[in-house]
């Protein structure tokens, strides 16, 4: 469509800026921390890839801010990528040690012959929604519209595709998907270049403030069950390569233990307290009311269940991300989570 072509040309001008904004300023301080002694020992530097400042990375940000990573002997740096497939590529290349991304990336990568293991989930429920212009009253009204849903093969694209199919539309013929940098989504909506977008947390609040409506919201338990056909959907997970885990099991355990401790802290504290702690990870601030909405999907155990695996496997099959089922044990290693839980 002409709208999509003109939109992508406009977004190309933002690419250079997006690259230089890909790593938050606070991450640049970690090298200094890593070289300084902690109880007489140097900290092990760890890089965690993520698709932008991630709402569902809050448990990891808390583990960093509260000093839990440091107490485990780790200095963690968060590195932003334009989309999940790009952060996974960096993980496979050995450029980063862990990756906060969507569960389906492990399934897709396994089918391509490479093994990534899920060591923790930060969500028990699927947290995303599909937001649209106020004149779009139902999913069927998306026909002929343009939807921002990241790049093909990403979690947002899989989610948007499943929502379109649930609405009785053909995702390959009835809608146009575009891949926009995170910083371009709101301007594109304001300019009329997109009609709908996947969102949650901060993005959801921004869009609602601009008059957008929610067409499908996975934070609503009834919709979650109707659309995903499951009560549990551990969308956001921490991945590591199988080789890295075999070579560095102690580091992996320290990382998961710190994250687990942060999950327990989050459970016991208010959204206002959490917002204050993680403000710097969101470029300055995050509204406690937005944190309230984000927290509805959080896991407080980090545990991936068979039910959760099956739910994501089913969606991944239905939207063509994978062509056949993937055994849970091929992509999930909960041994670190279990040791972390037992130690608390």
Secondary structure, DSSP 8 states (H G I E B T S, - for coil): -HHHHHHHHHHHHHHHHHHHTSS-GGGGGHHHHHHSEETTEE-EEEEEEESSS-GGGHHHHHHHHTTHHHHTTEEEEEEE-SSHHHHHHHHHTTS-SEEEEETHHHHHHHHTT--EEEEEESBSS---EEEE-TT--SGGGGTT-EEE--STTSHHHHHHHHHHHHTT--TTTT-EEE---HHHHHHHHHTTS-SEEEE-HHHHHHHHHTT-EEEEETTSHHHHHHHHS-S----EEEEEEHHHHHH-HHHHHHHHHHHHHHHHHHHHS-HHHHHHHHGGGGTT---HHHHHHHHTTB-SS----HHHHHHHHHHHHHTTS-SS---HHHHB--HHHHHHHHH-
